Amino acid sequence: MDDSICQAYEDEIQALEEEIGLLTEKYKDIQQESTFFSDEEILKSIKSLQRETQGETEGHKSPSDLKTQLESLETDLSFFTTFTGFQFASHSKKTLERTRNRTVQKHRLSGKCHSLSFQLEFQLLEMQNNEKLSGVVSDLSIIMESREDSNVSKFVSSAEEHGNLLTFFRSLSTYAGWYEHRRLTFLHFK
Protein backbone atom coordinates (compact mmCIF):
# COMPACT_ATOMS: atom_id res chain seq x y z
CA MET A 1 0.00 0.00 0.00
CA ASP A 2 1.16 3.52 -0.71
CA ASP A 3 2.66 5.42 2.26
CA SER A 4 0.63 8.56 1.53
CA ILE A 5 -2.64 6.63 1.67
CA CYS A 6 -1.62 4.98 4.97
CA GLN A 7 -0.68 8.38 6.40
CA ALA A 8 -4.08 9.81 5.40
CA TYR A 9 -5.87 6.92 7.14
CA GLU A 10 -3.72 7.31 10.26
CA ASP A 11 -4.48 11.06 10.35
CA GLU A 12 -8.20 10.33 10.02
CA ILE A 13 -8.02 7.74 12.83
CA GLN A 14 -6.14 10.22 15.03
CA ALA A 15 -8.79 12.94 14.39
CA LEU A 16 -11.59 10.51 15.24
CA GLU A 17 -9.85 9.42 18.47
CA GLU A 18 -9.50 13.09 19.51
CA GLU A 19 -13.21 13.71 18.76
CA ILE A 20 -14.16 10.63 20.82
CA GLY A 21 -12.04 11.96 23.69
CA LEU A 22 -13.76 15.37 23.57
CA LEU A 23 -17.22 13.81 23.46
CA THR A 24 -16.33 11.53 26.38
CA GLU A 25 -15.24 14.56 28.43
CA LYS A 26 -18.49 16.41 27.59
CA TYR A 27 -20.50 13.35 28.60
CA LYS A 28 -18.68 13.14 31.94
CA ASP A 29 -19.29 16.88 32.54
CA ILE A 30 -23.00 16.48 31.83
CA GLN A 31 -23.13 13.45 34.15
CA GLN A 32 -21.52 15.48 36.96
CA GLU A 33 -23.88 18.43 36.40
CA SER A 34 -26.91 16.19 36.59
CA THR A 35 -25.79 14.85 39.96
CA PHE A 36 -25.90 18.40 41.34
CA PHE A 37 -29.67 18.50 40.84
CA SER A 38 -32.14 16.47 42.81
CA ASP A 39 -34.75 14.30 41.16
CA GLU A 40 -37.42 16.87 42.16
CA GLU A 41 -35.58 19.71 40.46
CA ILE A 42 -35.14 17.65 37.30
CA LEU A 43 -38.87 16.78 37.27
CA LYS A 44 -39.81 20.45 37.80
CA SER A 45 -37.58 21.44 34.88
CA ILE A 46 -39.13 18.78 32.66
CA LYS A 47 -42.67 19.87 33.59
CA SER A 48 -41.79 23.51 33.00
CA LEU A 49 -40.39 22.66 29.59
CA GLN A 50 -43.52 20.66 28.75
CA ARG A 51 -45.76 23.60 29.73
CA GLU A 52 -43.72 25.94 27.54
CA THR A 53 -43.97 23.64 24.54
CA GLN A 54 -47.70 23.14 25.14
CA GLY A 55 -48.16 26.93 25.19
CA GLU A 56 -46.36 27.17 21.87
CA THR A 57 -48.49 24.46 20.29
CA GLU A 58 -51.69 26.01 21.63
CA GLY A 59 -50.76 29.22 19.80
CA HIS A 60 -50.72 27.22 16.55
CA LYS A 61 -54.21 25.79 16.32
CA SER A 62 -54.97 22.82 14.17
CA PRO A 63 -56.59 23.38 10.76
CA SER A 64 -59.90 21.97 12.01
CA ASP A 65 -59.93 24.49 14.90
CA LEU A 66 -59.18 27.32 12.47
CA LYS A 67 -61.93 26.14 10.14
CA THR A 68 -64.41 26.04 13.03
CA GLN A 69 -63.34 29.52 14.12
CA LEU A 70 -63.70 30.82 10.53
CA GLU A 71 -67.20 29.33 10.25
CA SER A 72 -68.14 30.97 13.55
CA LEU A 73 -66.85 34.35 12.34
CA GLU A 74 -68.74 33.97 9.05
CA THR A 75 -71.93 33.20 11.00
CA ASP A 76 -71.41 36.31 13.15
CA LEU A 77 -70.76 38.44 10.07
CA SER A 78 -73.91 37.11 8.41
CA PHE A 79 -75.92 37.92 11.54
CA PHE A 80 -74.58 41.49 11.74
CA THR A 81 -75.15 42.02 8.02
CA THR A 82 -78.75 40.85 8.37
CA PHE A 83 -79.26 42.85 11.56
CA THR A 84 -77.78 46.16 10.37
CA GLY A 85 -78.05 45.86 6.59
CA PHE A 86 -74.41 46.88 6.10
CA GLN A 87 -72.20 45.03 3.64
CA PHE A 88 -68.70 46.45 3.42
CA ALA A 89 -67.04 45.93 0.07
CA SER A 90 -63.63 47.50 0.62
CA HIS A 91 -61.50 49.28 3.17
CA SER A 92 -58.07 50.83 2.81
CA LYS A 93 -55.94 52.55 5.39
CA LYS A 94 -52.86 54.68 4.88
CA THR A 95 -50.74 56.07 7.72
CA LEU A 96 -49.91 59.71 7.05
CA GLU A 97 -48.08 60.57 10.26
CA ARG A 98 -46.85 58.58 13.25
CA THR A 99 -45.19 59.87 16.39
CA ARG A 100 -44.81 58.43 19.87
CA ASN A 101 -48.27 59.46 21.08
CA ARG A 102 -50.04 60.54 17.88
CA THR A 103 -51.08 58.76 14.67
CA VAL A 104 -52.89 60.17 11.63
CA GLN A 105 -54.44 57.70 9.21
CA LYS A 106 -56.48 58.15 6.04
CA HIS A 107 -59.32 55.64 5.59
CA ARG A 108 -61.41 54.79 2.53
CA LEU A 109 -64.48 52.63 3.00
CA SER A 110 -67.15 51.51 0.57
CA GLY A 111 -70.18 49.29 0.81
CA LYS A 112 -73.95 49.06 0.83
CA CYS A 113 -76.63 49.44 3.41
CA HIS A 114 -79.60 47.44 2.17
CA SER A 115 -79.73 48.74 -1.42
CA LEU A 116 -78.04 52.13 -0.90
CA SER A 117 -74.37 52.32 -1.91
CA PHE A 118 -71.95 54.61 -0.08
CA GLN A 119 -68.30 55.58 -0.02
CA LEU A 120 -66.51 57.28 2.85
CA GLU A 121 -63.14 58.94 3.05
CA PHE A 122 -61.85 60.43 6.29
CA GLN A 123 -58.79 61.07 8.41
CA LEU A 124 -58.53 59.58 11.87
CA LEU A 125 -56.29 61.26 14.45
CA GLU A 126 -55.49 58.94 17.37
CA MET A 127 -53.83 60.43 20.44
CA GLN A 128 -52.44 58.54 23.44
CA ASN A 129 -52.54 60.39 26.77
CA ASN A 130 -51.33 58.33 29.73
CA GLU A 131 -53.44 55.15 29.47
CA LYS A 132 -56.25 56.79 27.47
CA LEU A 133 -56.57 56.52 23.69
CA SER A 134 -58.81 59.01 21.91
CA GLY A 135 -59.71 59.45 18.26
CA VAL A 136 -60.94 62.37 16.20
CA VAL A 137 -62.45 62.12 12.71
CA SER A 138 -61.71 64.94 10.29
CA ASP A 139 -61.99 65.63 6.56
CA LEU A 140 -65.03 63.37 6.25
CA SER A 141 -66.27 62.99 2.70
CA ILE A 142 -69.38 60.91 1.98
CA ILE A 143 -70.45 59.87 -1.49
CA MET A 144 -73.85 58.23 -1.93
CA GLU A 145 -75.88 57.28 -4.95
CA SER A 146 -77.76 60.33 -6.14
CA ARG A 147 -81.30 60.19 -4.81
CA GLU A 148 -84.20 62.54 -5.32
CA ASP A 149 -84.64 62.96 -1.56
CA SER A 150 -83.14 66.31 -0.54
CA ASN A 151 -83.25 65.30 3.13
CA VAL A 152 -80.57 62.70 2.44
CA SER A 153 -78.36 65.35 0.86
CA LYS A 154 -78.86 67.62 3.89
CA PHE A 155 -78.11 64.75 6.26
CA VAL A 156 -74.94 63.80 4.35
CA SER A 157 -73.77 67.43 4.40
CA SER A 158 -74.43 67.67 8.14
CA ALA A 159 -72.56 64.42 8.84
CA GLU A 160 -69.59 65.62 6.77
CA GLU A 161 -69.58 68.94 8.59
CA HIS A 162 -69.65 67.41 12.09
CA GLY A 163 -67.50 64.35 11.28
CA ASN A 164 -69.75 62.07 13.30
CA LEU A 165 -69.43 58.57 11.83
CA LEU A 166 -71.55 56.83 14.46
CA THR A 167 -74.54 59.10 13.78
CA PHE A 168 -74.04 58.63 10.04
CA PHE A 169 -74.07 54.82 10.26
CA ARG A 170 -77.03 54.72 12.65
CA SER A 171 -79.10 57.09 10.55
CA LEU A 172 -78.13 55.44 7.28
CA SER A 173 -79.14 52.03 8.66
CA THR A 174 -82.57 53.32 9.71
CA TYR A 175 -83.15 55.30 6.52
CA ALA A 176 -81.97 52.49 4.23
CA GLY A 177 -84.17 49.97 6.05
CA TRP A 178 -87.28 52.11 5.55
CA TYR A 179 -86.20 52.96 2.00
CA GLU A 180 -86.03 49.22 1.25
CA HIS A 181 -89.50 48.68 2.76
CA ARG A 182 -90.95 51.50 0.61
CA ARG A 183 -89.27 50.15 -2.51
CA LEU A 184 -90.62 46.63 -1.92
CA THR A 185 -94.09 48.00 -1.17
CA PHE A 186 -94.21 50.01 -4.40
CA LEU A 187 -92.95 46.98 -6.34
CA HIS A 188 -95.78 44.95 -4.82
CA PHE A 189 -98.43 47.38 -6.08
CA LYS A 190 -96.98 47.73 -9.60
C-alpha angles and dihedrals in degrees: 000000000000116000093226092056091048090049091051091052092047090050090050091049090049091051091049092049090052091049090050089051092051092048091049090053091049090050091051090049091051090048090053093047092052091054089059090065125069122232089253093055091048091050091048090051092049092049091047091051091049091052091050093051091046090053090052093050092047088057088058104058122200119259091252091055090049091048091051091048091049091050090050091051091048090051091050091048091050090050093050092046090052092043098047102022092229121136113178114208102181143000130185129181129194124185110225100176135007128183133158096279104012135063129180118196132178115218131194118191132176134177147110135276106204099312099335116100121212141177126199132193122181145145120241119205112197118191127188116210114176103307095337123099118197132180134203125195117215138166092031113184120182124191118188133171109277109262130182091235108102091194089068091053090050091048092049091049091050092049091049091049095050097035092222107153096174092057090046094053094044093049094043090052092052095043094045091049092054091041089056091049091051092047092051091046093052090047089053092055096045 
